[in-house]
Amino acid sequence: MHNSFCQTVPPSTDQGCSADFLRVKALARAGDASAQHRTGFMYFHGEGVGRDLGQALHWYLKAAYSGLALAQYNLGVMHQRGQGVERDEQQAVHWYLLAAEQGYAPAQFNLGWMHARGVGVARDVTKAHGWFARAAAQGDAGAQNNLGMMYETGKGAPRDLARAVALYRSSAMQGHARAQFNLAMCCQRGEGVEQDEQQAIEWLRKAADHGHAGAQFNLGLRYDKGTGLVQDSERAAHWYRRAAGQGHASAQFNLGLLHDTAAPPLRSEVLALEWYRKAAAQHHAGALDHLGLRYQNGQGVERDDVRAAALFEQAARQGFPSAQYHYGLLFDGGRGIAIDALQAAHWIGLAAAQGHLRAQFDMGLRCDAGTGVAQDEQAALHWYRRAADKGYVPAQFMLGVLHDRVDSPAYDPQLAVSWFLKAAAQGYARAQFAMGLRYDSGNGVTPDHHAAYAWYVRAARQGHARAQLNLGLMHAAGHGAGHDLLAAYAWLAQAERGGAHGARAARDQVTERMNIDEVAQIARLEEELELA
């Protein structure tokens, strides 16, 4: 290890110094090691004398050569940070080692940290563990926390959660914010300690009050979601804001979400956009995705499809499924990017593989139709099923459609009915119409015209034109419904407006069959339909 102190001592100017400084310096000149260190300290901090890092280095060196551990430690710090001397991490290790071997805990901690990170010395987690353990045994809170992390993760030490918790607790009791946060997480997950939400919250509060950004974010999240605490958007915003002010990207993003979705007075499009921008500047994928949506829709900003595409791409390349889905959709429409069905399927497929619900349904449609991918009914079935099993109603309906195809290997009328019924029961109009058709024709079910009528009504009330047409025909024929030409006319008129093929001709036929009184009521019916 080389020595960087063969240098001329910088001249000092002690004019205007305090009497205390002059007294200490006189002792230092007489060879008192403690006074030499104290003189260096006073120069370093500008205490009783003008700040002079060169003089601080000079006097620390004298004390260090006398074997004073604290001076050796401070020389290590100055070399590590490049204060008053060129930054030299190897020299820092040299001085820390001299102090650490004398049992000085802060030097042992710093030496452990440098071995753990491979700074100024080859990375060696075993040596890091050894130095942290020596410092921790002396009660050094930082070393206890770091040692706890090694036992929690099994890096540099056998995994031992109970031991990790004990070390975190010892450190946390001294007010170490990171240890308080780590202990809170252990209590929350029940790792190394019995799961205890209230203990987790208590330690989160302590860490948050000590300024730990991660704890502030987690406390905000609990207030935001009502997890272990009464839901309180104002308190959530308070803690998010404190963490966000320290540059915590997820807190910045969540604060943006709060301002985007909360009730007034928290709701603010301007503030939401501001926090999304801050988080996006740190490459937070969720913020990039939300910002992309704003540019795509012109929400709070001028619409810019090219900018939206760039933001979606940044987040998509981080593996964020929502952004992958949105980026893929841009290739479909050619908004801000060239149309490319293959790229659309690629990005939407990546999102689907990560469980993105809409992407899974979309991939089902693409595999079904052969859009951007080879047509593959089995693959379509796979993707529809994944989305359907999560309760996505359009996917449940499409499974019914696929199982209803006579020429498909997946043809199964009973299975088709079961999927149509699931979607229909949740109010999906196309599935309700499909159930009406099945009861009308006896396809996969026992024919039941009254049941068919009931399903057609549910679909028709949602504006399904073909269901409206069928209801009109049923009333006109008295088939599964009471014979009622006025009701038939009303449904057929609605079906015509919805674009149902054959509705106009059927309506005209119904009109021809009406008596004078019924014809007279047509004008009233038309007026009611206009009002509706």
Phi, psi and omega in degrees: 000124182281162179246130185258020187252010174281078186216161177287133179290127181296142179295147179244150176240111186256019179292141178075017181279160178284157179298324180297318179298314182298323179295315181293320183293325178298318177296321180298317180295335179278358175100009179284115185297319180296320179291325177297316178295317180297322178297315177300318180298317182292322175294319183298318185263357182067041184261104181079003181201157177297141182296131184209098184292329178297315177293323178301313180300316180301312184284325174299319180300314180301315180293322181296318178294339175278357177093013181283116186299319182297322178292320178298318178299312182295327174296321176300316180298315182297320178290322180294323183265351183070044181258109179078002180202156178298138182301129183210096186290333177292319175296324177300314178301318180303310183288322177299319182297318178299318180288320182296321181292343174271002177092013182281111189300314180301324178291322177297319178298311182297323179293320176299317181298318182291324175291323180294323182266347184072040181257116179076000183199156178298139180297130183207098184291334178293314177293323177301313179302317182298315180290321177298320181296320180293321179289320181297323180297337178267005177090013179291117186296318179297319179293321178299317179297312182295322177294319176301319179296325178294319178289328179291318184269344184074021178258110181090356179200153177299141182295126183210093186293322180297319179292321178300314180298318180299318179291318177301317183296317179299318179290316182298322180296339176271001178091015180285114189297318181296321179294321178299318178294314180298321178294320177300317180295322178295317178296323180294318183270347184071039180253115181079359182202155178297136181299132185207101183299319183292321176295321178300314181295320180299315180288328175298317179299316180298314181295320180296319178295334177274004174091013179285116186297320180297321178291320178299317178298313182295323177293319176300319180297321179294318177293325181295315185264353182071037181265103180078355178222156176294131181302131183206101184295327180294315179292322176302314180298322179301311183286322175301317183296320180294319178289319180298324179296339177266006178089015179288109189297319180294326176293320177299316179295312181295328176294320175300316179299319180299312180294337181280327192239342185289164176285157174303150007272000181290328184296127180200111180297324181295312180291322177302313181297320180299315182285326174301318181297317181297315180292321179296326178297339176262014177067028176291120188299317180297320179292319177300318180295314180294321178295322176300317178297323179293318178291326180293322184260356182066037182266103179080354178220164175289135182301134182209096184294326180294316178296319178300315180299319180296319180292315178301319182297317179302314181289323181296321181287348172274357180088017182280114189299320180298319179290323177299319179295312181295321179295318178299319180298328179298325179293335177291313187266349182067033179267108179077007185197153181290143177297132182202100184297327180293316178294322178301311181295324180299307185288321179292326176296321177296319179294318181298320181296336178268005175096010179292119190300307182296326179293322178297316178296317180299318179295327175300314179298318182293316178292326179295318185263347184074039181263105179079354177218165176295139178298126187208101184295325179293320177294321177299315179302317180301310184289319177301318184294320180298319179287321181295321180295340176269006177090013181283111191297314179302326178290323177298318178297315182293331173296319176299316179300314183295317180288347181269352181283119184297325183271008182266144174298339181269007184302126181197095185303321181294319178293323177301313180299319183296321179286321176299318182296320178300314181291320181296320181297338179265011173090014181279113190300319181296324178287322177298318177296318179299321178293322176299315179300319183293316178291332178291320187255348183075028180273102179084355178218165173289130181306137181203097186292331178291320176294320177301314181301315183298319179290322177299320180299316182296320178288319183297322180294343175265007176092014180286111189294320181291327175294320177298319178300312182296324177296319178299316180294322180294318178292325181292326183264350186066034186251103182081358179208160179298141177294116185206101184292328178293318177296320178300314181301316183299314180293320181292324177296319177294320179297322178297316179297330179277358176087018180289127180296132178089354183293319182295314181298318179295321179297317180297322179295320178297318180300320181295334182271355184281149173276179186298318181295320181292320178298322181297334182274354182298318181301319178296319179299315180299321179295318179295322179293323177296317179295324180292000000 
